[in-house]
Amino acid sequence: MPIFAEPYKPPPPDPIPIFGEPPFGPALMAELVRTLEQRGWACDHTLKQVKAFLQAKDLDVEPVFKWLYRSHLYCDCALVKAFHQHTFPQAGDSPGPRAG
C-alpha cells in the first residue's frame, strides 16, 4: 500500500489580503491596483494615490489606512507589489525594506 494515496496538491492561494479582510471587497482592491498601474505614477513612498482613489469613490479613507498600516503597507508601490505577489504581511511581522 502506498504511503500517499493521493498525489500532493498544493493548497489554494490565500485570499488577498492574508491579514484580515480590507474594508472593501476584492473587486475594488483589483480596481485600485489597476488604476495605480495605469496612471504611470512614480511612487513617492506615500499613500497619496490610494487616498485619491478612495476619495474619488467617496469611500472613508481612515479604515483603509488603518488596515494598510496594520499590514505594513506604507506606500502605493508596496500595495501593488503585495497584491501581485499575494503576500500581504501579517500584523506584527517586521516591515522589512520598503518596496520602491
N, C-alpha and C positions, 0 to 999 in steps of 0.2 A: 504494500500500500504506500503510495507516495506521501511524502511529508506534507506537501501543499496540494490540496485537492483542486484548487483553482489557481490560475496564473495571477500574479500580483497585478492589481490595478491601483494606480496612484489615486489618492483621494481627489475629489474635485477641488478646484481652487476656491479659497475662501472668498466670500463676497466682499466687495470693496465697500467700506474700509474694514480692516481687520479689527480696529479699536472702535467698537460700538457702531451705531448707525449715525450717519450725518443727519443734521436737522432737515435734510431734503433727500429726495429719492435718488436712486442710481441713474435714472434718465437725465435728471437735472445735473448730476455730477458729470456725466459724459458730455452734456451740452456745454458746461462750464469749461472743461478741459479742451473741447473742440474750439470753443471761442478763443481761449487763450492761445492756442496754437495757430489759429487763423489770423490773428491780429498782427503777427510778425513782431511781437514786442521783444525787447531786451529786458531780461529780469533785472530789476534794481534791488532785489532781495527784500522786498516788502510784499504785502498782500494787496497792493493798490489795485491791480487788475481784477482780483477776486471781489474786492469791495465794490468796484464799479459795476461788475456783472450782477452782483446781488441787488444793488440799488436800482439798476435798470429793470430788474424783475420784481421790484417792490417787495423784496424779502428782508427780514430782520438780519442785520449783519452780526450782531453780538453773539447769538448762539452758534453761528457758523464759525466765527473766530475762536470762540472758546473750544469748540470741537477740534479745530485745526491746531490750536496751541497744545491741547492735551495729546494730540497725535504727533507733536513735534514737527509740524509743517508750518514754517515761519515765512515762506515766500511763495510767490506764484510758481516758480520753476520747480520747487520741491513738491508741490501738489501735483503738477503734471508728471513729474518723474515717478512719484509714488503710485499714481493712477496707472501708468503704463507697466510698472513692474509689479503691481498688485502687492506692494509691501508697505501698507500704512503701518507705522510703528505703533507699538503698544505704549500706553501711558507708563511712565517710569523708566522706559528704555533711554539709554544715552542718545541724545540727538545726533551725535556724530558730526562729521563735516557737513556743511551746507552744500546742497546741490547748486550748481550755477553754471 
